[in-house]
Amino acid sequence: MNNIPVHAPLFPPSMEYGSDDAEAVSVLVACDEGAVRRLLAATPFAFVSAHAWIECVKLNSAFGVEPFCGGGVIVPARYGDVVGGYYAFCYIDTDDALALGREPFGYPKKYARSHVQRTGRAATTSMVRKDAHVEASVVIAAEAPALPAVPRYPHLLLQVFPSASSPDVLLKRVIARDTAAASRMTSAGGEGAVRVKELAGGNELGWLEGARALGGVYSQGAFRGALGRVLGTEEIGTELRAAMPLAAQ
């Protein structure tokens, strides 16, 4: 059994899940280059461009997990010869989807109230919690603005396991995952807008204030999860190193 409790696992051990009734809102923004570089400084990823995708996906029905709504902020980045989208912030509204993204793959998922809704040509989304608040919208147009080719797939994920016997890292590695290749969604483009709300205790997405929306996309169709691919191991902690000779016996 690959997740706990082993007698009643939280997410499907096969890690297979998806929906034939999914929809998503994605908005591309141009943001401060210094803010993007500072964000990437703590990671093994290299800077690509001063952009970010704000996206949210809603599974109106689902198999494998409960229907959920979640997304976050993706920053174009490079790891070795792989260019994709570093999932810098991630929010979700169910516990099984949170665990399924966070434990095996390294999505930095936090619980948040999330929504995606389309009314006529307008599609809106928001992700809200005590220390984060972002809203985005797309007004679908017959002639959508041309967007620069800013990568967001594969998702580049920094998976970190903490040690149990100290505050140190147990294992840190980089994973690539591409749900777009496994899904079948149709998309329509349009004018995009993003709002980052000021919060009394601070908004962890405050670095996006002043970002300029370049356009957006509304998508709907069949969403499928996907397995990941380990691109590299960044750190093996002393606790794990001590256990490795025992595992080899």
N, C-alpha and C positions, 0 to 999 in steps of 0.2 A: 504494500500500500504506500502510495507516494505523498499522501497528505493526511493530516490529523483532524479529529480523532480517527484512528485506524479502524475503529468499530463503527464509525458513522462519519465518513469523510465529508468535508465541507464542499469540495468541488469534485467533478467527475475524474476518477483516476486516469481515464483515457485522455483527459484534457480536450475532449471534443465538445464544441458548443457552437451555437450560431442562431440565425433567425432568417426566415424568408420574408419578414416584414420589418425591415430596418430602414432608418432614415438618419441623415447626418447633415450638419451645418459646419462648413469650414470657411474661415476667412484668413486671407494672407495679409500680413502687415509688414511695413517697413519700419524698423525701430532703430534705436540708438546703437551704433556699433560698439561703443564702449561697454554698454550694458550687456550685450551678447557676449563679448569677450570675457567680461568678469564672470558671467554665468558659467562659461566653459572652462575657466581657469582651474576649477576644483575637480575637473573631470579629465579623462585621457583623450578627449575629443578635440579636434582642431577646428578652428573657425573656417566657415565657408562664405557666409554673407550675413548682412545685417537685416535679417528677416525672421519672422516667426509665423507659424500657423496656429490659429486658435480653432480647435475643432471639438465637436461633441457628437456622439453617436447614440442613438436610442434604438433598442430592440423592443419593438411593440409586442412581439411574442418571441419565445425562445425555446430551444432545447438544450439540455445539459446544465443550464443555469437558470435562475430566475430572470425574467425580463429586467433589463437595466438601462440606465442612461448615464453616460460618462464620457470624458475626454480630457482635454487639457491644452498644454502649450508645447509645440514641437519646434525645435530650433535646427536649421540645417547644420550638419556637422560631418566631419570626416574621421574615420578610424582606420589607419593603414590605407589600403587602397579602396575601402568601402565608403561611399558617400551616401548619406541618408538623413533621417531626422531624429535628433536626440530628443527623447521624451523627457523634457525638463520638469514639467509639472503635470500631474494627472489626478483626476477626480472621478468618483464613482458613487452610486447610491445604493448598492447592495453588498452584503458581506461576502457572498460566494464569488462574485465577480472581482471584488477587491483582492481576495486571497489568490484567485486563479491568475490574476495579472501580476501581483506582487511577488508571490513565492517562487514560481517556476521561472519567470521571465525577467523580473526586475523593474516592472513599471512602478514608478513612485506613487502609487495610488493612495489617496486619502478620501475619507468619506465626505461627500458634499451633496447638497440638494441640487439636482440637475434637471434640465428640461430641454426638449427640442419640440418645436411646434411649427407647422406650416398653416398659414391662412391666406388663401389666394396665392398671390405672387410672393408674399413675404414669409420668410422662414426665420425663426428666432431661436436662440439658445442662451442658457445661462448656467453657470456653475458657482455655487455660493456656499461658503463655510465661514467660520469665525475669523479666519485670517486670510481669506481669499474671496474675491468677488469679481467676476468678469461676465460681460454680456456681449453677444455678437448677433449680427443679423445679415441676411442676404435678401435683396429684392431681385427676383429672377427677371432677366431681361432677354428679349429676342436677340439683341446684339450685346453680349456680355463683354466687359473689358478684358483685353488680353493680359494674362498674368505671366510674369517672368517664371522661368523654369526653376523654381525653388524646391529642392527635394524634401519629401517627408517620409518616404519609404526607401529601403526598409527602416523600421523603427530601430534606432540605436539605443540600447538599454544598458545601464550600469547597475548590475546586480550585486548587492552587498549583503552578506550574512554576518551578523555580529557573533562574537565569541560568547560562550555561556559562562566562562570562568574569569573573564576580564572585560574591560570596556573596549578591547581591541577588535580588529577585523578578523573574522574566521576565514572568509573567502570573498574576493572581489573579482568579477569578471565582466566582460562585455558580450552582449548577446544581440543578434540581429533578428528581427521578426517582421514578416510581411503579410499582414492580413488583407491588403488590397489585392494581392495576387490570388488569394484563395476565395475572394468575394466576387459577387456579380452585381454591381451597383450601377445605375444610370445617373448621370449628373446633368445639372443645368446651372449655368453661371449667372452672375449678376453683380450689382453694386453691393459692396460690403461695408459694414460698420462695426466698430468695437468700442466698448465702454468699460473702463477699469475704475471701479468705485473706490473712493477714499474711505478707509475704515478707521475707527477710533484707535484700535490696537495695532494698526498697520496692515497693509495688504501685501502679501508675498509676490503679487503680480504687479506691484507698483512700478517696476522698471518698464512696464509696457505703457505707462501714461505718456501721451503724446505720440504714440505709434500711429502711423498713417495707413488706413485700410486701402489696399490696392484692388480689392475685389473679393468675391466669395463664390462658393459652390454649395448647392443643395443636392444631396444624393439620396437615392432610395433603391431598395431591392433586397437581395440576399446577401447577408453578412455571414462570414465564416471565420472562426478562430484559426490559428495556425501554430505549428510548432516553431521553435526558434533554432538558431544556429549560433554556437559559441565561437566568437571571433578571436578571443584572447583572454588570458588570465592575468590580471593586474597585480594581485596580491594573494598570497597564501599565508595565513596567520600561524603563529607559533603553536597554538592549540591543535590546528589541523595537521601541521607538519609533524608534531609529536605522534599523532594517531596514524599517519601514513605508513610507517614501518610495520605497525601492528596489522594494518589492513592487508599488507603484502604477504603476511605469514600464512 
